[in-house]
Amino acid sequence: MRAKQLTLYSIFTIFVITCYQSPALAAGSTAKAGLAQAQASAKKWKADATLVQLLTLSGNTDGTADKWTYVFHSSKAKRGYNVYVSDGKVVQALDVSASFTDSVSSDFIDSTEVIAEAKKKGLKVKGKAMMMLHIMLQGTKNEGAYWNILGDMTEENSMILDAKTGKFYMQQKFQ
């Protein structure tokens, strides 16, 4: 009898949690949601750490993701630092060789806004999307921070949007 009560209690608890769970939490989180935690981790690593890239390989169609990777660079150490954030918590941080060195301002539009803009411009998002924010077009008059969204791995097309405004920059189709 006690086992039956515990089973019913467990089922009821799971039901309540599922019904009242925040939709944002259920769908994942936005790119900006974990930024403060990632920055705090990076500053503990190296005081001069600056954000150079932000990405997810498994973004949802609404621009949220279960896990975001924040990449930092220390010019003094000439090293990189990857911070993985899931559900608002740092789940892993790794000292790595530096790959990106150009700093990205935290003044960017969030992932949900940028994917909505990309969809307005015709990007098809099916399944999981890859979303990346970093400095592009170095040495040109258009140098700056851009979101690069690969909306469907099978279609192999991506859209690039300005990170501050969400303004469409270009669409690429891969052969």
N, C-alpha and C positions, 0 to 999 in steps of 0.2 A: 504494500500500500504506500509506504514512504517513497519508494522508487517512482511510483506512478505520479505522486504529488510533485516530486522534484522534476520529472519530465514535463508535466503540465506547466509548472512554474517556469522552467527553462524556455519552453515554446512561447509562453506568454511574454516573457522578458524579451526574447528575440523579436517577437511581433511588435511590441511597443517601441523598441529601439529602432526597428526598421521603419515604422510608420511615422515617427516623430523626428527622425534624423534630418538634419538640414540638407536641402537639395544640393547646396554648394559643396558640402562635405561629401555627399554621396557621389557626386560627379567628379570629384577631385578639387584642386585648387588652382587659382590663377598664378601667373608668373610673379606678380608683385606680392602675393600672399606670403611667400617664404623669403622674400628679399631681406628683411631685417634680420632674421635668424641667420641667414647665410653670411651677411655682412659682419655680424657679431663674431661668427666663427672665424671668418677670414682675418678680422682685426686681431684676434687672439693669436693667429698664426704669424702674421707679420703686420706691423702697424701701418705700413705704406701700401697694403693690399688694396687694389682697385678692381672693380668689376670690369671684365673684358668680354664676357660672353654669357649668354643665358640660353638654355635649350631644354627641350624634351623630345624624345623620340616616339613618345606615345601619347600625343595630345588628343583629347576628345574633340568631337565635332563642334562643341561650344567654346573651345579655347582653354578649357581647364585640363589638368593632367594629374595623375596620381603621384608623379615624381618629376621634379625639376632639377636640373644641374646648373649651378652657378659657378662660373669659372673666374678666378681672380688672378691677378699678376702682381708680383712684387718686383719693382725695378731694382731695388737694392740687392735682393737675393737672386735676381734673374731666374725666378722659379714661378711655377703656376700652382694653383690650389683649387681643386674641384670640391665643391660642397653640394651634396645631394640632400634635397629636402622633400619630405613626404608628410602629408597631413600636418603641415606647419612645424615639423620637427626636423632637425638635422639628423639624418640617419647614417651618414658616412661623410668623411672629409679626407682627401688625399693630397699630399704634396707631390706634384708632378712636374715634368719639364714644361717650360713655357712654350705655348703654341701661339696664343694671341697676346698682344701687348698693348693695343690701343684701348684706352679706357672708354667705357660706355657710361653715360650719365644715368642716374636712376630716374630721371625725368622722361620716362617713356610711357606710351599708352599700354595698358594691360593686354594680356593675351586674349581675353574675351572680346575686347573692343577691336583688336587688329584682325582677328579671324572673321568677325562680323563684316568688317570693311572689305576683306579679301573676298568673301562670299558675294558681297554686293557687286564686286568687279568681275565676278564669274568663276572664281576658284571653286572647284568641286571638292568637297571634303567628305570622303567615305572612309569608314573605319578609323584608323589612327592617323593623325597628322604629325609630321615632324615640324617643330617650330624652333627657330633660332634667331637670337638677337645679338648682333655684333656690328663693329665698324666695317663698312664696305667702301669700295671705290676709292681706296687710298690714292692720293696723288692726283685726283681729279677735282673739278669744281663741285661735284656731287658727293664728295666724301662725307660720311656721317654714319650715324647709327640707323640700321635698318632691321626690320623683321623679315626673315625669309621663311616662307611657309610652303612645305611640300604637303599638299592636301590629300594625295592618294598615291601610294607607292606604285600601284599598277598603272596609273595614268602617266606617271613620271612628268609632272609639271609642277612648277613652283611659282609663287608670286612674291614679289619684293615690295614692301611698303615702308614708308618713312616711320621711324620709331617714335618720333615726337608727335606727329600729326595723324598718322595712319594713312596719309595720302599715297595713292598707288604710284609706284615707280616703274615697275615692269613685270612682265610675266615671261617665264622661260619654259620651253618644252624641250625635253631631252630626247634624243634619237637613240 
